[in-house]
Amino acid sequence: MASPRLIHVGSAVVDFIYRLDRLPVAGDDLTASSFAAMPGGGFNMMVSARRSGMPTAYVGKIGDGLCAAMLAQAFRAEDIDCLQPVSRGIDSGTCVVLITEADAERTFISKPGAEGVITPDDYPFMKPEPGDWVFTSGYTLAYPGSRDSQARFISMLPSDAIFAFDPTGIVGGIPADILKSVLLRTDWLSLNRSEAVVIAGSGNDHELAARLLADHCPKAKGVVIRAGSAGALLALRAATPFFVPAFKVETVDTNGAGDTHVGAFIAALSQGQKPAGALRYANAAAAISTTRHGGSMAPRADEINEFLTRAREENSA
């Protein structure tokens, strides 16, 4: 049998990354210590899955401008298939990423482009094969030009497609009815604690996970609540949630760490790892990515496995 593919139906954009001493306030005139322009958004998640050995295809939209050309070249370099025809007369979207030096945290300012326009005419290019994993983030569910058609596509997914969802920080901008319909179809939900609170209200991580599974994702196999440098909580249906600690590393850049985590987790699950092992694998992938500057710094499978081997040896010494 062919290996399951990742079918990404969300957004891929170009990141404009500035490193600053602090975030600007109104009227500021700051000087960045560094600048880079590189593919980002959903591209980072796809790179993570692909470098962990999962065949990957992007079925979102790419435009025909300078940003789109950068994305197309990057997809070819990572051996990620692009299955949609090029959207003429519109470029791909952009995201300004502000990274503060003191804590390596990031702030996003997004401007959608071709990826923010989805219609039923795009559905034939987005169709998964049996056993494929389908993934999207919250961005294309928030954009007015894509949210209705994408939500309808997700609701029409065949039962043999596994749907994974990361609502991202834009979750508050997704219309309530669209978010509800997507969560109802979700098989695996991965999100950070702030995003979980937006969906499920206040409470500790165990309470949030329980409400997400019972009230919002009644068909989901599991929920991952990411807690950054602390680790992540894994809640499986009809099982006690448990926390998997993060690995301690010298962090220089957290941009793309969440994307790396989701991509590695899905790749590990698709290859037959049990959820607990897949989460530990994803924690390792995310930790390694934070030791490198840039968004698409996901490690390869051999790097992750070597990292995990060293961690086991150090713990047993």
Helices and strands as residue ranges (DSSP letters): E 6-8, E 12-20, E 34-41, H 42-51, E 56-58, H 66-77, E 81-82, E 94-100, E 106-111, G 114-116, G 120-122, H 123-126, E 133-137, H 139-142, H 147-155, E 162-166, G 169-173, H 176-185, E 188-192, H 193-200, H 205-211, I 212-216, E 222-226, G 228-230, E 231-236, E 242-245, H 257-270, H 275-289, H 301-316
